[in-house]
Amino acid sequence: MKLTARYHSLLSLIALTCVCHQVIAQESRVEMQAGRCSAIFFMLSETHKDNTASAAVFQHFVSVFENLYVTEKKERTGNASRDDGIERRKLVLQEFTATYSSRPATLKEEVVLCGAWAEGYKIQGDNYTYVPIIPKLIPAAVRSDYETLAEAGWKTWMAR
């Protein structure tokens, strides 16, 4: 990589970190994790398009977590829109792309966490009556499924 390209990459990463830090400093834990899970399910839906059934489920959870992010932000600030959720997702995806090579295990674990959180919605059926808590304990089967999805998904995402 050329020296100027490295400097541009470094400056971009610094700028992105500053922007993300400002956003994160103000967000609740649920708001922050919902934004991150929306991004993760977006990545999964884009990288597993060949599996129509899974891609549809992943796309559904992009919306579920985006809506949760918007609801939480609206509660905190008094104003939020779908555009805020989309913008947050874009920032998180940029962060993931910029930092993947230095923390693939951490990002894989985030996919597992978001997958387990989505499972809390799934067990409610088609009509969600409550927001499940962010899981602390993750069943082995859920962990295994989402680790496999993460490994394939991140490789495909980063190869774009």
C-alpha positions in Angstrom: 0.0 0.0 0.0 1.4 3.4 -0.9 2.4 5.8 1.9 -0.3 8.4 0.9 -3.0 5.7 0.8 -1.9 4.6 4.3 -2.2 8.2 5.5 -5.6 8.6 4.0 -6.7 5.3 5.6 -5.4 6.4 8.9 -7.0 9.8 8.7 -10.3 8.2 7.7 -10.2 5.9 10.6 -9.4 8.7 13.0 -12.3 10.8 11.7 -14.6 7.8 11.8 -13.6 7.1 15.4 -14.3 10.7 16.4 -17.7 10.7 14.8 -18.6 7.3 16.2 -17.3 8.3 19.7 -19.6 11.4 19.7 -22.6 9.3 18.7 -21.8 6.4 21.1 -21.2 8.7 24.1 -24.8 9.8 24.0 -26.6 6.6 23.3 -28.1 4.2 25.7 -26.9 0.6 25.7 -30.0 -0.7 24.0 -29.9 2.2 21.4 -26.2 1.5 20.7 -26.6 -2.3 20.4 -29.7 -2.0 18.2 -27.8 0.2 15.8 -25.0 -2.3 15.7 -27.3 -5.3 15.2 -29.1 -3.5 12.4 -25.7 -3.2 10.7 -24.8 -6.8 11.4 -28.1 -8.1 10.0 -27.6 -5.9 6.9 -24.2 -7.5 6.4 -25.7 -10.9 6.8 -28.6 -10.2 4.4 -26.2 -8.9 1.8 -23.7 -11.7 2.1 -26.2 -14.6 2.3 -28.4 -13.5 -0.6 -28.1 -17.0 -2.2 -30.2 -18.4 0.6 -33.5 -16.7 0.0 -35.1 -17.9 3.3 -32.2 -16.7 5.5 -31.8 -13.5 3.6 -35.5 -12.6 4.2 -35.1 -13.3 7.9 -31.9 -11.2 8.1 -33.6 -8.4 6.2 -36.5 -8.5 8.6 -34.1 -8.1 11.6 -32.4 -5.2 9.9 -35.8 -3.4 10.2 -36.5 -4.7 13.7 -33.3 -3.4 15.1 -33.4 -0.2 13.0 -36.9 0.5 14.4 -35.7 -0.2 18.0 -32.8 2.2 17.4 -35.1 4.9 16.2 -37.6 4.3 19.1 -34.8 4.4 21.7 -33.3 7.5 20.1 -36.7 9.2 20.0 -37.2 8.4 23.7 -33.8 9.9 24.5 -33.9 13.0 22.3 -37.5 13.6 21.5 -37.0 13.3 17.8 -35.7 10.5 15.5 -36.6 9.1 12.1 -35.8 6.2 9.9 -33.1 8.2 8.3 -31.3 8.4 11.6 -31.4 4.6 11.8 -30.1 4.2 8.3 -27.3 6.8 8.9 -26.3 5.0 12.2 -26.2 1.7 10.3 -23.9 3.2 7.6 -21.5 4.5 10.3 -21.4 1.2 12.0 -20.7 -0.7 8.8 -17.9 1.8 8.0 -16.4 1.1 11.4 -16.7 -2.6 10.9 -14.9 -2.4 7.5 -12.2 -0.1 8.8 -11.4 -2.2 11.9 -12.2 -5.8 10.8 -8.6 -6.9 10.2 -7.6 -6.0 13.7 -10.5 -7.6 15.5 -12.3 -10.4 13.5 -13.0 -12.4 16.7 -14.7 -9.4 18.3 -16.9 -8.8 15.2 -17.8 -12.5 15.1 -18.8 -12.3 18.7 -21.1 -9.3 17.9 -22.8 -11.4 15.2 -23.4 -14.1 17.8 -24.8 -11.6 20.3 -27.1 -10.0 17.7 -28.2 -13.4 16.6 -29.1 -14.4 20.1 -31.0 -11.2 20.6 -32.9 -11.8 17.4 -33.8 -15.3 18.7 -35.4 -13.6 21.7 -37.8 -11.9 19.2 -38.3 -15.1 17.2 -39.6 -17.0 20.2 -42.4 -14.5 20.5 -43.9 -15.5 17.1 -45.0 -13.0 14.5 -46.3 -10.4 16.9 -43.6 -9.0 19.2 -45.1 -8.0 22.5 -41.8 -6.9 24.2 -38.2 -6.1 23.5 -36.1 -9.0 24.8 -33.1 -8.1 26.9 -29.7 -8.1 25.4 -28.6 -11.6 26.1 -25.8 -12.4 28.5 -25.9 -16.2 28.1 -26.0 -17.7 24.6 -27.1 -21.3 23.9 -24.4 -23.4 22.2 -26.6 -24.1 19.2 -27.3 -20.4 18.6 -23.6 -19.6 19.1 -22.6 -22.3 16.6 -25.1 -21.2 14.0 -24.2 -17.5 14.1 -20.5 -18.2 14.3 -20.8 -20.0 11.0 -22.8 -17.2 9.5 -20.3 -14.6 10.8 -17.3 -16.4 9.3 -18.8 -16.7 5.9 -20.5 -13.3 6.0 -17.4 -11.3 7.1 -15.2 -13.0 4.5 -17.7 -12.1 1.8 -18.3 -8.6 3.1 -14.6 -7.7 3.3 -13.9 -9.1 -0.2 -16.3 -6.6 -1.7 
